[in-house]
């Protein structure tokens, strides 16, 4: 690890998580390095457009250069590219919003969001980062990871976003076993009150690449009359995307015991 690069990344993460603007002193305390070092890092990042300084307060915030990097990542993300038209198809079929996500650390990162066809005001959630254990997308991915990766995540920090979030490793492990058997995962108000999700894993030639799922109000998504139709639709679309990613007929699905 290059220490200066690691510190610069930590500065960027603190700016992302700590509020719209932070000063040098606050950042030095959070990162755990001397103020002159943080100041030098900020000046370098500012020169590259990754942070900007408020001329009145002297505080720093994330800069437009990061948006360019983020857009470049999305433009080259193969799962997102392959899922664009399929997500629209699923959104129309389910009449719900559709998210596509990949696993980054212990969170899932939303790389695509197809709006619900109904013309209501909706907020684009591309770039959202959600603890894996609180959403169907995360559980759909983790259930098909190699055993050692799965166990590492189960032994790590399990976040609670609502009173329904599952933070017990044993209970989560049982859920993952069930996801491995059925090929889909459910979420019932575990990441946001009133919301639910149904997701299925997407595979490429190397294994699980991400997940796709429908997201919406719990009374619609998990309604007894519609739930099974949603499950079938999500799994079918996930299978089609997997084929386009090179997973072959049937994908790389491996049933868990």
C-alpha positions in Angstrom: 0.0 0.0 0.0 1.2 3.5 -0.8 0.6 5.5 2.3 0.0 8.9 0.6 -2.5 7.4 -1.8 -4.3 5.6 1.1 -4.5 8.8 3.0 -5.9 10.7 0.1 -8.6 8.1 -0.4 -9.5 8.3 3.3 -9.8 12.1 2.9 -12.2 11.7 0.0 -14.2 9.1 1.9 -14.5 11.4 4.9 -15.7 14.2 2.7 -18.3 11.9 1.2 -19.6 10.7 4.6 -19.0 13.7 6.8 -21.3 16.3 5.3 -21.2 18.8 2.5 -18.0 20.6 3.7 -15.2 19.9 6.2 -12.3 21.9 7.3 -8.6 20.9 7.6 -8.8 20.4 11.3 -11.8 18.2 11.2 -10.3 16.1 8.4 -7.0 15.7 10.2 -8.9 14.4 13.3 -11.0 12.0 11.3 -8.1 10.7 9.2 -5.7 10.6 12.1 -2.8 12.6 10.5 -1.2 16.0 11.1 -2.9 19.1 9.7 0.0 20.0 7.4 -0.2 16.6 5.8 -4.0 16.9 5.3 -3.5 20.4 3.9 -1.0 19.1 1.4 -3.3 16.3 0.4 -6.2 18.6 -0.1 -4.2 21.0 -2.2 -3.1 18.1 -4.5 -6.6 16.8 -4.7 -7.9 20.3 -5.5 -5.4 20.6 -8.3 -6.8 17.5 -9.9 -10.4 18.6 -9.5 -11.3 16.0 -7.0 -12.1 18.5 -4.2 -13.0 22.2 -4.2 -12.5 24.8 -1.5 -15.2 27.2 -0.4 -13.7 30.7 -0.8 -15.6 32.1 2.1 -15.3 29.4 4.8 -12.1 27.7 3.6 -13.8 24.3 4.0 -13.5 21.6 1.4 -16.0 19.4 -0.5 -15.9 16.8 -3.2 -15.2 18.1 -6.6 -16.6 17.5 -10.2 -13.6 15.4 -11.1 -15.0 12.6 -9.1 -18.2 12.6 -11.2 -16.2 12.2 -14.3 -14.5 9.1 -12.8 -17.8 7.7 -11.6 -19.4 8.2 -15.0 -16.4 6.5 -16.6 -16.9 3.5 -14.3 -20.6 3.2 -15.2 -19.8 3.5 -18.9 -17.4 0.6 -18.7 -19.4 -1.6 -16.3 -20.4 -4.6 -18.3 -23.2 -5.8 -16.1 -24.8 -2.3 -16.3 -24.4 -2.2 -20.1 -25.9 -5.6 -20.5 -28.8 -5.0 -18.2 -30.1 -1.6 -19.6 -32.8 -3.0 -21.9 -33.6 -6.0 -19.7 -34.2 -3.7 -16.7 -36.7 -1.7 -18.7 -38.4 -4.9 -19.7 -38.6 -6.1 -16.1 -39.8 -2.7 -14.9 -42.6 -2.8 -17.4 -43.5 -6.4 -16.6 -43.5 -5.9 -12.9 -44.7 -2.3 -12.9 -42.1 -1.5 -10.3 -38.7 0.1 -10.2 -35.7 -2.1 -11.0 -32.2 -1.8 -9.5 -29.0 -3.5 -10.7 -26.2 -3.7 -8.2 -22.7 -5.1 -7.6 -20.9 -5.9 -4.3 -18.2 -3.6 -3.1 -16.8 -4.6 0.2 -19.7 -5.1 2.6 -22.1 -2.9 0.6 -24.0 -3.2 -2.7 -23.5 -0.4 -5.1 -26.4 0.5 -7.5 -25.1 0.8 -11.0 -28.4 1.1 -12.8 -32.0 2.1 -11.9 -34.9 1.7 -14.2 -37.9 3.8 -13.1 -41.3 2.4 -12.5 -43.3 3.0 -15.7 -46.0 4.9 -13.9 -45.4 8.7 -14.3 -44.9 9.6 -10.7 -42.0 11.6 -9.3 -39.0 9.2 -8.7 -35.5 9.8 -7.5 -32.6 8.2 -9.4 -30.7 5.9 -7.1 -27.7 5.2 -9.2 -24.7 5.4 -6.9 -26.6 4.4 -3.8 -24.6 2.2 -1.4 -26.5 -0.2 0.9 -25.3 -2.7 3.5 -25.5 -6.1 1.9 -27.4 -7.8 4.7 -30.2 -5.3 4.5 -31.3 -5.8 0.9 -32.4 -8.5 -1.4 -29.8 -7.5 -3.9 -27.0 -8.1 -1.4 -28.3 -11.4 -0.2 -28.8 -12.6 -3.8 -25.1 -11.9 -4.5 -23.6 -13.2 -1.2 -25.5 -16.5 -1.3 -23.5 -17.4 -4.4 -20.0 -16.2 -3.3 -17.3 -18.7 -2.6 -17.7 -20.1 1.0 -14.7 -18.2 2.4 -16.0 -14.8 1.1 -19.5 -15.5 2.4 -18.2 -16.4 5.9 -16.0 -13.3 6.0 -19.1 -11.1 5.3 -21.2 -12.9 7.9 -18.4 -12.4 10.5 -18.1 -8.7 9.7 -20.1 -5.7 10.5 -23.9 -6.4 9.9 -25.7 -3.0 9.8 -29.2 -2.3 11.1 -31.0 0.3 9.0 -34.5 -0.5 10.4 -36.0 -2.6 13.2 -36.4 -5.4 10.5 -32.8 -5.5 9.5 -31.3 -8.9 10.2 -28.0 -8.7 12.1 -27.8 -12.3 13.5 -25.2 -14.2 11.5 -26.9 -17.5 12.0 -30.3 -16.2 10.8 -28.6 -14.6 7.8 -26.8 -17.8 7.0 -30.1 -19.7 7.0 -31.5 -17.0 4.6 -28.6 -17.4 2.3 -29.0 -21.1 2.2 -32.6 -20.6 1.2 -31.5 -18.1 -1.5 -29.1 -20.7 -2.8 -31.9 -23.3 -3.1 -34.5 -21.0 -4.7 -32.4 -18.7 -6.8 -34.0 -15.5 -5.4 -33.8 -13.3 -2.3 -36.5 -11.3 -0.5 -36.3 -8.1 1.6 -39.1 -6.9 3.8 -38.5 -3.3 5.1 -35.0 -4.2 6.0 -33.3 -1.2 4.4 -36.2 1.3 4.4 -39.5 1.3 6.2 -42.3 0.6 3.8 -40.1 -0.8 1.0 -39.5 -4.3 -0.1 -37.5 -6.1 -2.8 -37.1 -9.3 -4.7 -33.7 -10.0 -6.4 -31.9 -12.7 -8.3 -28.2 -13.2 -8.9 -26.6 -12.5 -12.2 -23.6 -14.5 -13.3 -20.8 -14.2 -15.8 -18.2 -16.7 -16.8 -16.3 -16.3 -13.5 -19.2 -16.6 -11.1 -21.7 -14.2 -9.5 -21.3 -10.7 -11.1 -24.1 -8.9 -9.3 -27.9 -8.9 -8.9 -31.1 -7.4 -10.4 -34.3 -6.9 -8.5 -37.6 -5.1 -8.3 -38.0 -2.5 -5.5 -41.2 -0.9 -4.3 -43.8 -0.5 -1.6 -44.1 -3.7 0.5 -47.8 -3.9 0.0 -47.3 -4.2 -3.8 -44.0 -6.1 -4.1 -44.8 -8.8 -1.5 -48.5 -8.9 -2.1 -49.5 -12.6 -2.2 -51.2 -12.2 -5.6 -48.2 -10.6 -7.2 -45.2 -12.0 -5.4 -44.8 -15.2 -7.4 -45.1 -13.3 -10.7 -42.4 -10.9 -9.5 -40.1 -13.8 -8.5 -40.6 -15.5 -11.9 -40.0 -12.3 -13.8 -36.8 -11.4 -11.8 -35.3 -14.8 -12.2 -36.0 -15.0 -15.9 -34.4 -11.6 -16.6 -31.4 -12.4 -14.4 -31.0 -15.6 -16.4 -31.1 -13.7 -19.7 -28.5 -11.2 -18.6 -26.3 -14.0 -17.3 -26.3 -15.6 -20.7 -25.3 -12.4 -22.3 -22.4 -12.1 -19.9 -21.1 -15.5 -20.9 -22.4 -17.7 -18.1 -24.1 -20.1 -20.5 -27.5 -21.7 -20.3 -28.6 -22.0 -16.7 -25.9 -19.6 -15.6 -23.4 -20.5 -12.9 -26.0 -21.2 -10.3 -24.8 -23.6 -7.6 -27.3 -24.9 -5.1 -26.3 -24.6 -1.5 -26.9 -27.5 0.9 
